[in-house]
Amino acid sequence: NPIPEDAVPTTVVAVINVRDRDSGDNGEVSCNIDDGLPFRLEPSSENTYKLIIVRALDREMVAAYNITIRARDRGIPALSGRAALVLEVSDVNDN
C-alpha cells in the first residue's frame, strides 16, 4: 500500500522479520538501510525490525523509495543477505 505524503514522522510503514537458523553468535542478526533516506530501521523485538518515517515525505519530490535492507549475522565468518523494498508515496492535495 502506498504511504500518504502527509504521514507524520514516527509512523511505522513496515515490519521486517529476520530469521537465521543458527544458534549463538551465528544466529544473532543486525539489519540496516542506507543513510540519507527519510526512514530509519529500529529493532522492535527479537528478530523483528520496524521501518519508521523520520522526516516529511513529498510526493512531488520523490514518488517512490527503493530501500535495500541488509542483514548480517555475528558468525565468523559473518554471513549476510539483502532484500529490496519499494515504498510508493501517494499524493495528498497540497492546496
C-alpha positions as CSV (number, residue, x, y, z in Angstrom):
1,N,0.0,0.0,0.0
2,P,1.3,3.5,-0.8
3,I,2.3,5.8,2.1
4,P,0.4,9.1,2.1
5,E,2.8,12.0,1.8
6,D,1.2,13.6,4.8
7,A,2.1,10.7,7.1
8,V,3.8,12.0,10.2
9,P,7.3,11.2,11.3
10,T,7.3,8.2,13.8
11,T,4.8,6.4,11.6
12,V,5.7,2.7,11.2
13,V,5.4,1.8,7.5
14,A,6.8,-1.8,7.5
15,V,7.7,-4.5,9.9
16,I,10.5,-6.8,8.9
17,N,11.1,-10.2,10.3
18,V,14.7,-11.6,10.0
19,R,15.5,-15.2,10.6
20,D,18.8,-17.1,11.0
21,R,18.6,-20.7,11.9
22,D,22.0,-20.8,13.5
23,S,22.5,-20.6,17.3
24,G,24.7,-18.4,19.4
25,D,26.5,-15.5,17.8
26,N,25.9,-17.1,14.4
27,G,22.2,-16.7,14.9
28,E,22.3,-13.0,16.0
29,V,21.4,-10.7,13.1
30,S,21.6,-7.0,12.7
31,C,19.9,-5.0,9.9
32,N,20.5,-1.6,8.3
33,I,19.4,0.6,5.4
34,D,21.2,3.3,3.5
35,D,21.8,6.7,5.1
36,G,20.0,9.7,3.7
37,L,16.6,8.2,3.4
38,P,13.6,9.7,5.3
39,F,13.3,6.3,7.1
40,R,15.1,4.5,9.9
41,L,15.2,0.9,10.8
42,E,14.9,0.1,14.5
43,P,14.7,-3.2,16.4
44,S,11.3,-4.0,17.7
45,S,11.6,-7.4,19.3
46,E,13.7,-10.5,18.8
47,N,14.3,-10.9,15.0
48,T,11.9,-8.0,14.1
49,Y,12.6,-4.5,12.9
50,K,10.3,-1.5,12.3
51,L,10.8,0.8,9.3
52,I,9.8,4.3,10.6
53,I,9.4,7.6,8.8
54,V,11.8,10.2,10.3
55,R,11.1,13.3,8.2
56,A,8.3,14.6,6.0
57,L,7.7,13.0,2.6
58,D,6.9,15.0,-0.5
59,R,5.3,13.0,-3.4
60,E,6.2,15.8,-5.9
61,M,9.9,15.4,-5.0
62,V,10.1,11.6,-4.7
63,A,7.2,9.3,-5.8
64,A,8.8,6.1,-4.6
65,Y,11.7,4.9,-2.5
66,N,13.8,1.9,-3.3
67,I,15.1,0.6,0.0
68,T,17.7,-2.2,0.4
69,I,17.6,-3.9,3.8
70,R,20.9,-5.6,4.6
71,A,21.1,-8.3,7.3
72,R,24.4,-9.6,8.7
73,D,25.0,-12.2,11.4
74,R,27.7,-12.2,14.1
75,G,29.2,-15.5,13.0
76,I,32.8,-16.0,11.9
77,P,32.9,-15.7,9.0
78,A,29.8,-13.4,9.0
79,L,27.1,-14.2,6.6
80,S,24.9,-11.6,5.1
81,G,21.8,-11.1,2.8
82,R,19.7,-8.4,1.4
83,A,16.2,-7.7,0.4
84,A,14.7,-4.8,-1.7
85,L,11.6,-3.0,-0.7
86,V,9.8,-0.4,-2.9
87,L,7.7,2.2,-1.0
88,E,5.4,4.3,-3.1
89,V,4.2,7.7,-1.8
90,S,0.6,8.7,-2.5
91,D,-0.4,12.2,-3.3
92,V,-2.4,14.4,-0.9
93,N,-3.9,17.6,-2.2
94,D,-1.5,20.3,-1.0
95,N,-3.8,23.2,-1.8
